[in-house]
Structure formats: C-alpha cells, structure tokens
Amino acid sequence: MTQRWAMVKARGKGILLAGILPLLGVFLFSSLYILQFISLFLLLIILGSKIYSECLIRSIRINRRETELRGFRHEWIGVELVAENRGGLPAFMLALTDSPGRLAVFRNNKALCTLRSRSRLVITWQGYCSDRGIFEIGPALIRCSDPLGLFPFTAAAEATTRLFVYPSPGMIGIKTPGGIPLGTLITVNPLYEDLTRCRSLREYHAGDEPRRINWKASARMASRGTGQAEMMVNEYESTISFPLVIFLNLDPYEYPLKYRELYWERVIEAAAALCLMASRERQELGIIFYTPQGRERVSLIAPASYTLIPILERLAALERPRTAEAEAGAPGSGPGEGGPEPGNPFRGSARVMLDQGKYLPYGTRLIYTGSDFSDEIYISLNSLKRYHLSLEYLIIDEKSLPWQVPGNSRRYQMKEGGYEII
C-alpha cells in the first residue's frame, strides 16, 4: 500500500535566505566580472540544490506490503517496506527507519541505502511479539538531502501497519465425551447421512428406501432408449455436526488475588488452544465472553466454520484486569462484580452460563474455561443437559482436582508447568 507523507520537515531555509540575497546583490551591483561569475555560480548551486531536494520529496515513496499482520505471542514477525524512487534523480544516502510502536524487542528496522532513478529496494525487519494485544507499527521515517547536503529533509509516511498478537499457541488434546465427535466430521456410518449434501448417484438395489430414488435422473436414463428403465438412487455425505462452544470466564474477581493476572493470561491461552484444536478438526466453533468489567458483560460469537480469526482477534484485544480495582476488591465483593448476590450462592459466570446455554444449538459441546466451581454449582449446571448439551470443564488451578464433577461431566486441568490434561 502506497503511503503519503503525513509530515515533511525541510531544513536549510537559513541557507536559502542568507545565501540568495547577498549573492544576488553582488551579481547585480558588482562591477567585477570575477565576482559576478562566482556569485552566479554559487547562486545556481543553492537554487539547484533546493530544486533537487524538492524533487526527491515528490518522487520517493514508501510502500507497505501488508496493512495488517497477525502472529502469536513469543513469535517473531516480519515487516516489509518497499522504498521506491519514481523520479529521474538519484537519492544518495537515504536513511529509512520504521517505528516499532510498542514492540519492545526488534532488529534491523533501520536501513541506509542509495536509490537510483526509477528503482526500488525491499527492506525487511523483524519484531518480537512478547505481549498479547493489538499494536500499531509505524510510521516510517526517511531522511535524505541533495548531494551537497544543503537542504536535508525528514518525511513521515501516513499509514501504519496493524499488528494482532494472538495468545501463545498451546496444544490441548481432550477426549470426546461418550464417543461424540468434535465438530463436523466425516463418518462411514449411514445413520448419520446428511440429506442436504448429495454426494453421487448409483443404481437401485433391493432393499433401498423409496425416498432415496431420484425420479428425475431415472427418467433421463429411461429416455436414452436403453430398452429398460433404470432406477437411480441418491447417495449422501455421512457427517455428524456437534458444534463446540467455549464459555470463557473473564471475571477477575473469581480468581485468587495473588495469581489474578497469571490466571487471566492462562485462561485466555487455554481458550486459544481450544480454538486451534477446533480448527484442526474443521469444526464449527463459537465462544461466549463473560467480562463484567467491560461495557458489554456478555458477548457471543455464534458457532460457524469461519469464526477462528474473529475469535483470536477478540482474544488479542482483551484488556488486562484493572490493577487498582483488583487490589481494592476481593472475590465476591458484590452483586454484578463477579460475586454472588445476597442469599444466592451462584457466581455471576454460573448464572450467565445457565442463561446462555439454553439457546445453543442441539448437540453443542459446551466447554467452560475458567476457575473452579463448587459442587453445588456443578449440580445446578447439569440442568443444561436437558437441552441436549454435553458439558466439560477446563479449570485453571494449581491444586489437583478429580477428573469428574458431580453429574459425571469431565473436568480437565491446566497447570503452570504447561498444558497438562488430567
């Protein structure tokens, strides 16, 4: 993408004003030819240098290969810039610098080169994604001047590159409950044929159901004059669709105060690992965000086959819990702030999970990701099984927990030493 100059700072105005007027006076009013020649020569040099510098400002362009970049945390990303000279004058000693924004670690973001007339040069530098978030890279700055260095200038490109740093990728391998596959998968069992996906036609065999007969195709076969009527039967793709929906608990008051920020990041990384697992299985994926600190307490991305990138972008954009409020508050500080209401032992996340689970598609595999619940809450959440959902829990905790919760739902655990599924 071609960048326009957002800012141009040209220096040398003092030389231009202080040099032209005296030299012009000497040339007009001096009676010595040698002084007139020298003053005219110097005057042409100053004016030529100024014109040279102005031509370079109008002919040099900085192009960015990508307006958006995406990467995972703890990875290096490459940024490419193209310096192009569209004019007929060469640019000597062109210094190009690209601002890394909030990236703390980077390398080779500066280049010193000479651009000949109507030439281009590709410059690549790398940045390290040490933190999750959305960053702005740029603007790119160039420093150049005329060959004599009388009129240097600095120009800044207008556009920037937006960088999405996703959570650190992890590997999670969780077993399917009760043999239910994860997502939309191909199966050889004819009981799971999808009548909306016709695969092929074949000849009729004894025992085939009449509803499978393709009467139009059979009529076309009979019209060919083969002498006998051939019945054609539809064959369908055999698939099973069980969407995966992640319930991401981002209420900071439901995590211990001592490890709040650590658990906050780990639960986001766990959700990203589940999303990557769903992508490998080519499944329909959705997520429910519960963030009582934001403007929107509950937000939902409905399960579909194209939601991986939107979900990862939302995970990258999540802000860390506000430290001042976290130190002032405590778990269960009040209603609507993650704690239970007076006389109600349920947390805010459990109430939202009960409300949202009623509207999920049939056969959805709902995986809760967050802090541990009490046995009473687990028993209450089992009521969602009446809506033909399967419940699983991915708990962020350091202490060892049983693999099963009350109600025979599976409980997995992620510890600090890595992704340890128990």
C-alpha positions as CSV (number, residue, x, y, z in Angstrom):
1,M,0.0,0.0,0.0
2,T,1.4,3.4,-1.0
3,Q,2.0,5.8,1.9
4,R,1.5,9.5,1.6
5,W,3.6,11.9,3.6
6,A,1.9,12.8,6.8
7,M,4.7,15.2,7.7
8,V,7.6,16.8,5.9
9,K,10.3,18.8,7.7
10,A,12.7,20.6,5.3
11,R,15.8,22.3,6.7
12,G,18.1,24.8,5.1
13,K,15.8,27.8,4.9
14,G,18.5,29.9,6.5
15,I,21.0,29.0,3.8
16,L,18.4,29.8,1.2
17,L,17.6,33.2,2.5
18,A,21.0,34.2,3.8
19,G,22.7,33.0,0.6
20,I,20.5,34.2,-2.3
21,L,20.1,37.8,-1.2
22,P,23.8,38.6,-0.8
23,L,24.8,36.7,-3.9
24,L,22.1,38.3,-5.9
25,G,23.2,41.7,-4.7
26,V,26.8,41.0,-5.6
27,F,25.8,39.8,-9.1
28,L,23.6,42.8,-9.8
29,F,25.7,45.6,-8.4
30,S,29.3,44.4,-8.6
31,S,31.5,45.8,-11.4
32,L,34.0,42.9,-11.3
33,Y,33.3,40.1,-13.7
34,I,35.0,37.5,-11.5
35,L,32.8,38.4,-8.5
36,Q,29.7,38.2,-10.7
37,F,30.8,34.8,-12.0
38,I,31.4,33.4,-8.5
39,S,28.2,34.8,-7.2
40,L,26.2,33.4,-10.1
41,F,27.9,30.1,-9.7
42,L,27.1,29.9,-6.0
43,L,23.6,31.1,-6.7
44,L,22.9,28.3,-9.2
45,I,24.3,25.8,-6.7
46,I,22.0,26.9,-4.0
47,L,18.9,27.0,-6.2
48,G,19.8,23.7,-7.9
49,S,20.3,22.0,-4.5
50,K,16.9,23.3,-3.3
51,I,15.2,22.1,-6.5
52,Y,16.9,18.7,-6.2
53,S,15.7,18.3,-2.6
54,E,12.1,19.3,-3.6
55,C,12.1,16.8,-6.4
56,L,13.3,14.0,-4.1
57,I,10.4,14.8,-1.7
58,R,7.9,14.3,-4.5
59,S,9.5,11.3,-6.1
60,I,10.3,9.0,-3.2
61,R,7.6,6.7,-1.9
62,I,7.4,4.2,0.9
63,N,5.1,1.1,0.2
64,R,4.0,-1.3,2.9
65,R,3.4,-4.9,1.8
66,E,0.7,-5.6,4.5
67,T,-1.7,-3.3,6.2
68,E,-2.4,-6.0,8.8
69,L,-0.1,-8.5,10.3
70,R,-1.0,-11.5,12.6
71,G,1.1,-13.6,14.8
72,F,1.2,-15.5,18.1
73,R,2.8,-14.4,21.3
74,H,6.5,-15.3,21.7
75,E,7.0,-15.4,17.9
76,W,9.0,-13.2,15.5
77,I,7.1,-11.4,12.8
78,G,8.5,-9.9,9.6
79,V,7.6,-6.4,8.3
80,E,8.4,-5.5,4.7
81,L,8.8,-2.0,3.4
82,V,9.5,-1.0,-0.2
83,A,11.4,2.2,-0.8
84,E,10.8,3.4,-4.4
85,N,12.3,6.3,-6.3
86,R,9.9,7.3,-9.1
87,G,11.8,10.3,-10.3
88,G,14.8,10.8,-12.5
89,L,17.2,12.0,-9.8
90,P,19.1,9.5,-7.6
91,A,18.7,9.7,-3.8
92,F,22.1,9.5,-2.1
93,M,22.5,8.3,1.5
94,L,18.8,7.6,2.1
95,A,18.1,6.7,5.7
96,L,14.9,4.7,6.3
97,T,13.6,4.0,9.8
98,D,10.4,2.2,10.7
99,S,8.9,2.8,14.1
100,P,8.2,-0.5,16.0
101,G,5.4,1.1,18.1
102,R,5.0,-0.7,21.4
103,L,7.2,-3.7,20.4
104,A,10.0,-3.8,22.9
105,V,12.3,-6.2,21.0
106,F,13.1,-5.7,17.3
107,R,16.0,-5.8,14.9
108,N,17.1,-4.3,11.6
109,N,14.4,-1.7,11.5
110,K,16.9,0.9,10.0
111,A,18.5,0.9,6.6
112,L,21.0,3.2,4.8
113,C,20.9,3.0,1.1
114,T,21.2,4.8,-2.2
115,L,18.2,4.7,-4.6
116,R,19.0,5.2,-8.2
117,S,16.4,6.8,-10.5
118,R,13.3,4.7,-11.1
119,S,14.5,1.9,-8.8
120,R,13.1,0.2,-5.7
121,L,14.5,-1.6,-2.7
122,V,12.8,-4.1,-0.3
123,I,13.7,-3.6,3.3
124,T,12.7,-6.3,5.9
125,W,12.9,-6.1,9.7
126,Q,11.7,-8.3,12.5
127,G,9.8,-7.7,15.7
128,Y,9.3,-10.0,18.7
129,C,5.7,-10.4,19.9
130,S,6.4,-10.5,23.6
131,D,2.9,-9.4,24.7
132,R,-0.6,-10.2,23.6
133,G,-2.6,-7.3,22.1
134,I,-3.2,-5.1,19.1
135,F,-0.3,-2.8,18.1
136,E,0.4,-0.1,15.5
137,I,3.7,-0.3,13.6
138,G,4.9,2.9,12.0
139,P,5.0,5.5,10.7
140,A,8.1,5.0,8.6
141,L,10.6,7.9,8.5
142,I,13.1,8.8,5.8
143,R,16.0,11.2,5.9
144,C,17.6,12.4,2.8
145,S,19.0,15.5,1.1
146,D,20.5,16.9,-2.0
147,P,24.0,15.6,-3.0
148,L,25.7,18.6,-1.2
149,G,23.7,18.2,1.9
150,L,22.5,21.8,1.9
151,F,18.8,21.1,2.2
152,P,18.1,17.9,4.2
153,F,14.6,16.8,4.9
154,T,12.7,14.3,7.0
155,A,9.4,12.8,5.9
156,A,7.0,10.5,7.8
157,A,4.6,8.1,6.0
158,E,0.9,8.5,6.6
159,A,-0.3,4.9,7.1
160,T,0.7,2.3,9.6
161,T,0.5,-1.5,9.9
162,R,-1.9,-3.0,12.4
163,L,-0.4,-6.0,14.3
164,F,-2.6,-8.6,16.0
165,V,-0.7,-10.6,18.6
166,Y,-2.7,-13.7,19.5
167,P,-2.3,-15.6,22.7
168,S,0.5,-18.0,22.9
169,P,-0.4,-21.2,21.0
170,G,-0.9,-24.3,23.0
171,M,-1.7,-28.0,22.4
172,I,-4.7,-29.4,24.1
173,G,-5.9,-32.9,23.5
174,I,-9.2,-33.6,25.3
175,K,-11.2,-36.8,24.8
176,T,-14.7,-36.7,23.3
177,P,-17.4,-37.5,25.8
178,G,-19.4,-40.6,25.2
179,G,-17.9,-41.1,21.7
180,I,-19.4,-37.8,20.4
181,P,-17.0,-36.4,17.7
182,L,-15.7,-32.9,17.9
183,G,-17.3,-30.7,15.3
184,T,-18.5,-31.6,11.7
185,L,-16.6,-34.8,10.8
186,I,-16.9,-37.4,8.1
187,T,-18.1,-40.8,9.2
188,V,-18.8,-44.1,7.4
189,N,-22.0,-44.8,9.4
190,P,-25.0,-44.4,7.1
191,L,-27.2,-43.5,10.1
192,Y,-25.5,-40.0,10.0
193,E,-26.1,-39.2,6.4
194,D,-26.8,-35.5,5.7
195,L,-29.8,-35.3,3.4
196,T,-28.8,-31.8,2.4
197,R,-25.4,-32.9,0.9
198,C,-25.9,-35.1,-2.1
199,R,-22.7,-37.0,-3.0
200,S,-23.4,-39.2,-6.0
201,L,-25.9,-41.5,-7.8
202,R,-26.0,-45.2,-8.1
203,E,-28.2,-48.0,-9.4
204,Y,-31.1,-49.2,-7.4
205,H,-30.6,-52.3,-5.2
206,A,-33.1,-54.4,-3.5
207,G,-33.8,-53.0,0.0
208,D,-33.2,-49.3,-0.8
209,E,-35.7,-46.9,0.6
210,P,-38.1,-45.4,-1.9
211,R,-37.4,-41.9,-0.7
212,R,-33.8,-42.2,-2.0
213,I,-34.9,-42.7,-5.6
214,N,-34.0,-39.8,-7.8
215,W,-37.0,-39.8,-10.2
216,K,-35.6,-37.1,-12.5
217,A,-32.4,-38.9,-13.1
218,S,-34.2,-42.2,-13.5
219,A,-36.5,-40.5,-16.2
220,R,-33.4,-39.2,-18.1
221,M,-31.9,-42.7,-18.1
222,A,-35.1,-44.2,-19.4
223,S,-35.3,-41.5,-22.2
224,R,-32.0,-42.6,-23.6
225,G,-33.6,-45.6,-25.2
226,T,-31.8,-48.3,-23.4
227,G,-34.8,-50.5,-23.5
228,Q,-35.2,-50.9,-19.8
229,A,-36.0,-48.5,-17.0
230,E,-33.0,-47.9,-14.6
231,M,-33.8,-46.6,-11.2
232,M,-31.2,-44.2,-9.8
233,V,-30.7,-43.7,-6.1
234,N,-29.1,-40.7,-4.3
235,E,-26.1,-41.2,-2.0
236,Y,-25.4,-38.5,0.6
237,E,-22.4,-37.5,2.6
238,S,-22.2,-39.1,6.0
239,T,-21.4,-36.4,8.5
240,I,-22.0,-35.6,12.2
241,S,-22.3,-32.0,13.4
242,F,-21.7,-31.2,17.0
243,P,-20.6,-27.5,17.4
244,L,-18.0,-26.6,20.0
245,V,-18.8,-23.5,22.1
246,I,-16.3,-22.2,24.7
247,F,-17.5,-20.3,27.7
248,L,-14.6,-18.0,28.7
249,N,-14.8,-16.7,32.2
250,L,-13.0,-13.4,32.3
251,D,-14.3,-12.1,35.7
252,P,-11.2,-11.1,37.6
253,Y,-13.0,-11.4,41.0
254,E,-13.4,-15.1,40.5
255,Y,-9.7,-15.7,40.5
256,P,-7.3,-15.5,43.5
257,L,-5.9,-12.0,44.0
258,K,-2.3,-13.3,44.3
259,Y,-2.3,-15.0,40.9
260,R,-5.0,-12.9,39.2
261,E,-3.0,-11.7,36.2
262,L,-1.3,-15.0,35.8
263,Y,-4.6,-16.9,35.7
264,W,-6.1,-14.3,33.4
265,E,-3.5,-14.8,30.7
266,R,-3.5,-18.6,31.2
267,V,-7.3,-18.9,30.7
268,I,-7.1,-16.8,27.5
269,E,-4.3,-19.1,26.3
270,A,-6.4,-22.1,27.1
271,A,-9.3,-20.7,25.0
272,A,-6.9,-20.1,22.1
273,A,-5.7,-23.6,22.3
274,L,-9.2,-25.0,22.2
275,C,-9.8,-22.8,19.1
276,L,-6.8,-24.1,17.3
277,M,-7.8,-27.7,18.2
278,A,-11.3,-27.0,16.7
279,S,-9.6,-25.5,13.5
280,R,-7.6,-28.7,13.1
281,E,-10.7,-30.8,13.3
282,R,-12.6,-28.5,10.8
283,Q,-15.4,-28.0,13.2
284,E,-17.9,-25.2,13.8
285,L,-16.7,-23.0,16.6
286,G,-18.3,-20.4,18.9
287,I,-17.4,-18.6,22.1
288,I,-19.2,-16.8,24.9
289,F,-17.2,-14.0,26.6
290,Y,-18.1,-13.1,30.2
291,T,-16.4,-9.8,31.0
292,P,-18.2,-7.9,33.8
293,Q,-15.5,-5.1,33.7
294,G,-16.2,-4.1,30.1
295,R,-19.0,-2.2,28.5
296,E,-20.6,-5.4,27.4
297,R,-20.9,-8.0,30.1
298,V,-21.7,-10.9,27.8
299,S,-20.9,-11.2,24.1
300,L,-21.4,-14.2,21.9
301,I,-19.8,-15.3,18.6
302,A,-22.2,-17.8,17.2
303,P,-20.8,-21.2,16.2
304,A,-19.8,-21.3,12.5
305,S,-17.0,-22.6,10.3
306,Y,-15.3,-19.2,9.8
307,T,-15.1,-17.8,13.3
308,L,-11.4,-18.8,14.2
309,I,-9.9,-15.4,13.1
310,P,-12.6,-13.2,14.7
311,I,-12.3,-15.2,18.0
312,L,-8.5,-14.9,18.0
313,E,-8.7,-11.2,17.3
314,R,-11.1,-10.7,20.2
315,L,-8.8,-12.7,22.4
316,A,-5.9,-10.5,21.4
317,A,-7.9,-7.3,22.1
318,L,-8.9,-8.3,25.7
319,E,-7.5,-5.8,28.2
320,R,-5.9,-7.0,31.4
321,P,-7.9,-6.5,34.6
322,R,-7.6,-3.1,36.2
323,T,-5.0,-3.4,38.9
324,A,-6.4,-0.6,41.1
325,E,-9.8,-2.2,41.3
326,A,-8.3,-5.6,41.7
327,E,-6.3,-4.6,44.7
328,A,-9.3,-2.7,46.2
329,G,-11.8,-5.5,45.6
330,A,-11.9,-9.1,46.5
331,P,-13.6,-12.2,45.2
332,G,-17.3,-11.9,46.0
333,S,-17.2,-8.2,46.6
334,G,-20.7,-7.5,45.5
335,P,-23.5,-8.3,43.0
336,G,-22.7,-7.8,39.4
337,E,-19.0,-7.7,40.1
338,G,-18.3,-11.4,40.0
339,G,-19.5,-12.2,43.5
340,P,-22.8,-13.9,44.4
341,E,-25.8,-11.9,45.2
342,P,-27.1,-11.9,48.8
343,G,-28.9,-15.2,49.5
344,N,-27.7,-16.6,46.2
345,P,-24.5,-18.8,46.2
346,F,-24.1,-18.7,42.4
347,R,-21.3,-16.7,40.8
348,G,-22.0,-14.3,38.0
349,S,-20.4,-16.6,35.5
350,A,-22.5,-19.6,36.5
351,R,-25.7,-17.6,36.1
352,V,-24.7,-16.4,32.7
353,M,-23.7,-19.9,31.6
354,L,-27.1,-21.2,32.7
355,D,-28.9,-18.4,30.7
356,Q,-26.8,-18.6,27.5
357,G,-26.7,-22.4,27.4
358,K,-30.5,-22.6,26.8
359,Y,-30.1,-21.0,23.4
360,L,-27.2,-23.1,22.0
361,P,-27.8,-25.4,19.0
362,Y,-28.8,-29.0,19.5
363,G,-25.9,-31.3,20.4
364,T,-23.5,-28.5,21.2
365,R,-20.3,-29.4,23.1
366,L,-20.0,-26.6,25.8
367,I,-16.6,-26.3,27.4
368,Y,-16.2,-24.0,30.4
369,T,-12.8,-22.4,30.8
370,G,-12.0,-20.6,34.0
371,S,-11.8,-21.0,37.8
372,D,-13.2,-23.9,39.7
373,F,-16.8,-24.1,40.9
374,S,-18.3,-25.5,44.0
375,D,-20.2,-28.9,43.9
376,E,-23.5,-27.1,44.3
377,I,-22.8,-25.0,41.1
378,Y,-21.8,-28.1,39.2
379,I,-25.0,-29.8,40.1
380,S,-27.0,-26.8,39.0
381,L,-25.2,-26.6,35.7
382,N,-26.1,-30.2,34.9
383,S,-29.6,-28.9,34.2
384,L,-28.3,-27.7,30.8
385,K,-28.2,-31.3,29.7
386,R,-31.9,-31.2,29.3
387,Y,-31.2,-29.0,26.2
388,H,-29.1,-31.9,24.7
389,L,-25.8,-30.3,25.5
390,S,-22.6,-32.0,26.6
391,L,-20.7,-30.2,29.4
392,E,-17.0,-30.2,30.1
393,Y,-14.8,-28.0,32.3
394,L,-11.2,-26.8,31.7
395,I,-10.1,-25.5,35.1
396,I,-7.2,-23.1,35.7
397,D,-5.9,-24.1,39.1
398,E,-2.7,-25.3,40.7
399,K,-4.2,-27.9,43.1
400,S,-5.0,-31.3,41.9
401,L,-8.7,-31.9,41.2
402,P,-10.7,-35.0,40.4
403,W,-11.3,-35.7,36.7
404,Q,-15.0,-35.8,37.2
405,V,-17.5,-33.3,38.7
406,P,-20.9,-34.1,40.2
407,G,-23.1,-35.1,37.3
408,N,-20.5,-37.2,35.5
409,S,-19.1,-34.3,33.5
410,R,-15.5,-34.3,32.6
411,R,-13.1,-31.9,34.2
412,Y,-9.7,-31.1,32.7
413,Q,-7.0,-29.1,34.4
414,M,-4.3,-26.7,33.2
415,K,-1.3,-26.2,35.4
416,E,1.6,-23.7,35.4
417,G,4.1,-26.2,34.2
418,G,2.4,-26.3,30.8
419,Y,-0.7,-27.8,29.3
420,E,-1.2,-30.8,31.5
421,I,-4.5,-32.5,30.8
422,I,-5.5,-34.9,33.6
